[in-house]
Amino acid sequence: MEKEKLESLLIDLIDGRLDSQSKKEVETILAADPEARVLLEQLRQVTDAMDKSSDVEPRRGMKDSFLRMLEEERRSVAFGAPRGKQVSFQPAFFRMAAAIALVMSGVAVGYWVNKNQNVAEENAMLKQVMLSMMVNPQSASKRMEGVNVALTIERADDEVVAALVKTMNEDLNTNVRLAALEALSRFQHEPPVRAALIKSLSTQQDPVVQIALIQLLVKMKETGVVNELERIINDSTTITPVKDEAHTGIVRLS
């Protein structure tokens, strides 16, 4: 079994999310593979640290303006204005992984690897666990924790960037998408990231992420997206708040 898939299954085992068949499969692997048992213990330690972390309200800077405009849109629909694209958005509170603070303070070594391993090995394991969390299909909070770990990385490699781009474009949870966009914004000056952000504007369907993405591209002074912003404005399925943000973006980029 691939290591990444095994890590994801072990995280689900710790959280009690596996069905009986998957649980038996994992237990069989653990019984036969000593390295899998060591990995389980390491993941258990990290999960315990996360469970002890305090609840933190996610940043609302990229969502507040949208929520106000969305409320105006709903009122206009209620009074008979043309109905635009339906949007479902539920603001929520998410825990920040304790592992992030541990990494930033330099204490995470004790949770992740044996003290005799070097820094490169520690970072490699941290990245693998992070990627495993980001592809966890059953837990949005775990995916959020994985993305939040990416916020502590000084320089993202191709694998991390690809995972963040995929999450920004495809995750089913709006808040996870926003977190991935925020993480990518830290590397906006790198050509592959810049190209991925521009491309996402033409495919992104989540209105909240569309607004945040437009704001970021405008901040980056990316004049090459003006034509795409015009397309968004002329698209009949685009809701009013997104059209308004696109129009503002064109004005600021002109």
HUDA-V456884 format. One record per residue. PSI is psi as a letter, one per 40 degrees, with the letter a starting at -180 (none if undefined). OMEGA is omega as a letter, one per 40 degrees, with the letter a starting at -180 (* if undefined). NEAR is the number of other ideal C-beta (glycine too) atoms within 8 Angstrom. Layout:
{{PSI OMEGA NEAR} {PSI OMEGA NEAR}}
This chain:
{{h i 6} {i a 5} {d a 7} {d i 10} {d i 8} {d i 12} {d i 13} {d i 12} {d i 13} {d i 13} {d i 14} {d i 13} {d i 12} {d a 10} {e a 9} {f a 5} {e a 7} {i i 10} {i a 5} {d a 6} {d i 6} {d a 10} {d i 10} {d i 8} {d a 9} {d i 12} {d i 8} {d i 8} {d a 11} {d a 10} {d a 6} {e a 5} {h i 8} {d a 5} {d i 6} {d i 11} {d i 9} {d i 8} {d i 11} {d a 12} {d i 8} {d i 12} {d i 13} {d i 9} {d i 9} {d i 12} {d i 11} {d i 8} {d i 12} {d a 12} {d a 6} {e a 6} {i a 12} {i i 4} {h a 7} {h i 9} {h a 5} {i i 10} {h a 5} {e a 8} {d a 5} {e a 13} {d a 11} {d a 8} {d i 7} {d a 14} {d i 10} {d a 8} {d i 11} {d i 13} {d i 8} {d i 10} {d a 12} {d i 8} {d a 8} {d i 9} {d a 10} {d a 6} {e i 6} {e i 4} {i a 6} {h a 3} {h i 5} {a i 10} {h i 7} {h a 5} {h i 8} {h a 4} {h a 10} {h i 4} {i a 7} {i i 6} {h a 7} {i i 10} {h i 11} {h a 10} {h i 10} {d a 10} {d a 14} {d i 12} {d i 9} {d i 11} {d a 11} {d a 7} {e i 7} {e a 6} {e a 7} {e a 12} {d a 9} {d a 6} {d a 11} {d a 11} {i i 9} {i a 4} {e a 6} {e a 3} {i a 7} {i a 5} {d a 5} {d i 6} {d i 9} {d a 13} {d i 8} {d i 8} {d i 11} {d a 13} {d a 12} {d i 11} {d i 14} {d a 12} {d i 13} {d i 13} {d a 14} {d a 12} {e i 10} {h a 13} {e a 3} {e a 6} {h i 9} {d a 10} {d i 8} {d i 12} {d i 16} {d i 13} {d i 14} {d i 15} {d a 15} {d i 12} {d i 16} {d i 15} {e a 11} {e a 8} {h a 9} {d i 2} {h a 5} {h i 11} {i a 7} {d a 6} {d i 8} {d i 13} {d a 15} {d i 8} {d i 12} {d i 14} {d i 12} {d i 8} {d i 14} {d a 13} {d a 10} {e a 6} {i a 11} {e a 5} {h a 9} {d a 9} {d i 12} {d i 14} {d a 15} {d i 14} {d i 13} {d i 15} {d i 14} {d i 11} {d i 12} {d a 15} {d i 8} {d a 8} {f a 10} {d a 11} {e i 5} {h a 8} {d a 5} {d i 8} {d i 13} {d i 12} {d a 8} {d i 11} {d i 15} {d a 13} {d a 8} {d a 12} {d a 15} {e a 8} {e a 7} {h a 10} {e i 5} {h a 8} {d a 14} {d i 14} {d i 13} {d a 14} {d i 14} {d a 13} {d i 13} {d i 14} {d a 11} {d a 12} {d i 13} {d i 12} {d i 6} {e a 9} {f a 6} {g a 11} {e a 6} {e a 6} {e a 12} {d i 10} {d i 7} {d i 10} {d i 15} {d i 10} {d i 9} {d i 13} {d a 11} {e i 6} {h a 7} {e a 4} {e a 5} {h a 11} {i a 11} {d a 10} {d i 13} {d i 13} {d a 11} {d a 9} {d i 12} {d i 14} {d i 10} {d a 9} {d i 14} {d a 12} {d a 7} {d a 7} {e a 12} {none * 5}}
